[in-house]
Amino acid sequence: MTSETKKTTAGLRRVNDPPILILTSLASGPKHGHWLAKDIEAFARVKLGPGALYGAITRLEEHGLIEPVYSQDRRRPYRITELGAKALAEAIAEMHQIAKVGKSRLRLALGSVS
């Protein structure tokens, strides 16, 4: 993990963490807040309230992980930045490693879990 990404991935550890969910949603293309909330609810079954959603959007933008996209509409869409994509990839790799270890240890503890 690079030092640049290391400081930006702090707090991106939980699967249901709003920043991870927002970055995951934006990985498929730009979205405004309402569309982000609907997409996250659809793929993660997590309903983010306005405070959690817009608070996370603000922090992600401050860290350079997302940026606003020009729009003539009153809604403000965002897109993931290159740094945001790297941070998301590293967070996913960390989650994958934890899941791999957890699955292995469950197999040992329970006999066999697929």
ABEGO torsion letter per residue (X at the ends): XBAAAAAAABGBABAABAAAAAAAAAAAEBBBAAAAAAAAAAAAGBBBBAAAAAAAAAAAAAAGABBBBBBABABBBBBBBAAAAAAAAAAAAAAAAAAAAAAAAAAAAAGBBX
